Amino acid sequence: MKFTAQQIAGLLQGTIEGDANVAVSNLSRIEEGAPGTLSFLSNPLYTPYLYTTNASIVIVRKDLVLTGSVTSTLIRVESPENSFAQLLEMYNQVKLKKAEISPKGHIAESAKVGANLYLGEFAVIGDNVTIGDNVKIYPQAYIGDNSVIGDNTVIYSGVRIYSDTKIGANCILHSGAVLGSDGFRFALGNDHKKVPQIGNVVIEDDVEIGANTTIDRATLGSTILRKGVKLDNLVHIAHNVEVGERTYMAASVIIAGSTKIGKNCLIAGQVGIVGHIEIADNTILSAQCGISKSITTPGQIFLGSPALEHTKFKKAFVHFKNLESIVRRITKLEANQK
């Protein structure tokens, strides 16, 4: 499928500089641009590539001042990054447009499915499941009994959704994600008896869950991811955790049971958070932070393990770097006192 610069500019409400009729059928990075492709320039570090790229069309800032000749047709917009993301989303919708139900898939007789369902080979929809409109369930995915899937949600191959899970609209679940597995809880008596996990998992609208991420069902009640939460690959959310709206977590984050994470938090890779604590709104946890107690003041930044507020950490780190020389000085002072 081909689009002209004129059509793309119309979609993005941009202005054209060059050939309005030039057409593209693919996307490219600006440094790898080839004829027939569309690219964009957002990061100033890549500006030199604008004068050497072979991309047919490049999306640029409205106020970009050229310092040399450009062979590409330019489309000037307010935000090249946002405009390119808009095009990528449209491209993905066309690319992933599916609405057939494979005869090799299974839908329980008691399940209710909406319009335009895509169900891939060997995907299974269990008893009393409710599926919204325009849902895509890729091959070998499993939807457990009594679960609910909202409109426009995409469930990729190999996702496992245990019974009673509730998933909102416009969610994306990547391959290998497991929702509703048992929380890790045992009675610490002589027999270490397993505590049954009879709660569920609730995922609100516009949530994205990365590949091989696991979200445990609650012991009682619900493990909850609020609207707009984004989880990277290999994240683990334990039983009865609640994650606030629009909080983002990078890969390998681990959150222990019954902890509550606030809104708009940014949690970097390999952060570990103990159970039964609270993290305030707008908190930033840098990579490999170890959080052992509640954070009650919103908007703070933490570093290290055990984690310290970032200004305290930086002061402490200065002393840590000089620890060897401090020890030598102390040793020398002690020796002179003898």
C-alpha positions, 0 to 999 in steps of 0.5 A, a space after each residue: 500500500 502506497 501513500 503520497 506526501 500529500 496524503 500523509 501531510 493531510 493525516 498529520 496536519 503538516 506542511 509539505 516542502 518538496 514533491 507532494 506526489 512522491 509516494 512511500 510504501 515502507 518506513 525506515 530509520 533516517 540513517 538507513 533511509 531508502 527510496 520509497 520509505 518514510 522516516 523522521 528526524 526528532 533527535 538533533 544528534 541525527 540532523 546530519 543524516 537529513 542531508 545524506 538520507 535516501 528516504 523519500 519523505 522525512 518528517 521534521 520539526 516545523 521550525 527546523 532551519 536547513 543548513 544544506 541541500 535536502 533531496 527528500 520531501 519534508 513534512 513539517 509538523 509540531 512534533 516529529 516523534 508524536 507524528 511518526 508514532 501516529 503513523 506507526 499506530 496506523 501502520 500497525 492497525 493495517 498490518 495486524 488487521 484480522 477478524 477470522 476465527 480459526 476452525 482449530 480454535 476452541 470457544 466454549 458454548 457458554 462463552 460470549 464473544 463480540 463482533 470482529 473477533 480474531 481467534 488463532 489456531 489452538 487458542 482456547 476460550 473457556 466457559 462463561 468467558 465474555 469477549 468484547 468487540 474487535 479483540 484479537 487472540 493469537 494462536 495458542 493463547 488460553 482464556 480461563 473460565 469466567 474471564 472478561 476481555 474488553 474491546 480492542 484488546 490484543 492477546 498475543 501467542 502463548 499468553 495464559 489467562 487464568 480463570 476469573 481475570 478481568 481485562 479492560 479495553 485497549 490492552 496489549 498482552 505480549 507472548 508468554 505473559 501469565 495472568 492469575 497464577 497463584 500467589 506465593 503464600 504458605 502457612 509457616 507451620 510444621 507442614 508449610 501448607 499452601 494457602 489457597 489463592 481464591 482472588 483474581 486479577 483486574 486489569 483496567 483499560 489501556 494497559 500493556 503487559 510485556 512478554 513473560 511477565 507474571 501477575 499473581 492472583 490475589 489471596 482474597 480480593 484482587 491484584 489490580 493494575 489501574 488504567 494506563 499502566 505499562 509493564 516491560 518484559 519479565 516483570 513480576 507482580 505478586 498477590 494483592 499488589 495494586 499499581 496506580 494509573 500510568 505507572 511504568 515499569 522496566 524489565 525485571 522489576 519484582 513487587 512483593 505481595 500486598 504492596 500499593 504503588 502510586 500513580 505516575 511512578 517510573 520504576 527502572 529495571 531490576 528494582 525490588 520492592 518488599 511486600 506490605 508497603 506503599 509507594 507515593 505518587 510520582 516516585 522515580 526508582 532508578 535501576 536496581 533500587 532495593 525498597 524496604 519501607 514505604 515512601 510517603 512523600 510524592 515526587 521523590 527520586 531514589 537510588 541504590 540498595 537499600 534505596 536512599 533519596 537521591 540527594 542523600 545517596 549522592 552525598 553518601 557516595 562521595 564518602 564511599 568513593 573516598 573510603 579507602 583514603 579515609 581508612 588510611 588516615 584513621 589508621 595513621 592517626 591511631 598509630 601516631 597516638 600509640 
